[in-house]
Amino acid sequence: METADVVVIGAGANGTSTAYHLARAGVKNIKVLEKDHLAAGATGKSGALVRMHYTNEHETRLAVESFKYFENWSDVVGGECGLNQIGLFVFTPPEHYDDLEANVAMQREVGAETYLLTAEEAAEIDSSVSFDDVTHVAYEPRSGYADPNATVYSFARAAMTLGVDFRFDTPVTRLLTDGDRVSGVETPNGVIETSTVVVAAGAWANKLFHPIGIRLPLEPRYARVSVFRWSFDRPEKHMTYIDRINGTWSRPVDGNCTLIGAEVGVRPTDDPDAYQESPSQDYIDHCRRQLVHRFPVMRHSTMRGAWAGILMRSGDSRPVIGALDQYEGLYCMTGDSGTSFKTSPAIGKCLSELITTGTSQTVDLTPFRPSRFDEGKPWVDQHTYGTDDIQDTISR
């Protein structure tokens, strides 16, 4: 029977980041178990936005800390993350101007470089945008997007260099417990005994939690994106955009196309293993309409591709990170609604601190604790841009 000091389940951005940081902290016998391959879940399908605009201080702090990694990736982690710092605009309903102003002020206070611009000022930066329904935007000049697969590959290579053992095509079929503590994991290749398990399995977390009596408000969701070729007369200037009015986000891809995700395409699914990787035509049509609404010049664009993936949403659309009270030694990172790629460096660091020292010093993980639902204290942001589900999960 094999043993491990820590078993990490899932080899996406958060699983590989956690393993890497645990190894840096001096933990020796770490095994990462992945049912498929690196970035096989939500990470590999991610739009990989790298920005700091959140409607709460805690996630903003995670994003600011993670941004230090992305900007200095080769020096900090090694390899490349594919960061493209093309700038970010965030469009919000004019009636939520006070909320936008408050959020930008909060973000600046915790270290984000962000500005509040009028529509006229923003139009001078990017002439491709229609500002007909916008009075102000949040602007992050150094934000943009990264390569999600390159990010995970470099995290994994760095972790392997530090001695982490990665096992691909190795699903965890059962979490093993002994009384009130975790005792190991079961795989098709046998049992691995361990006193510490980190579940970073994304939309597959419930399949591990339910058999041992853990019932968190977690729901797998089907999310889709599409890609459109730039029209002949589109200006070359292209930023990253989060559109809280139209329920979309977008960024450039391949130097000549726009990748767009629409929140109308995020819907519950019963089985994360059973989904189509190709979106339907009605979704493509919706994306095209929303794209043209924000960028009129794209009315002459050609659809060039599309794909779908599975993410996990929590009961309040915010990540669930930390120790699970039901079993000593059991930790998780899940329920992020697809927004945690950009915060994964800090999440991995904070989880490693929590596991090795009992507290997370870099960013306090207490607000993300799994027990908040049993306590009747789900996450509620003070300054939001709308109360419906679309507004809660817009950013990928």
KASUL-V921063 format. One record per helix or strand of 2 or more residues. SS is the DSSP state (@ for helix, = for strand). FROM is the first residue (numbers start at 0). TO is the last residue. Records with the same first field share a line. If there is no record, write none. Layout:
SS->FROM-TO + FROM-TO
This chain:
=->1-2 + 5-8 + 29-32 + 48-49 + 87-90 + 114-117 + 135-139 + 143-144 + 164-166 + 171-177 + 180-186 + 189-192 + 196-198 + 217-228 + 239-242 + 247-252 + 256-261 + 266-267 + 301-313 + 319-322 + 329-333
@->12-23 + 41-44 + 56-70 + 72-75 + 93-108 + 118-124 + 147-160 + 201-211 + 262-264 + 280-293 + 295-299 + 343-356 + 365-367 + 369-371 + 388-391
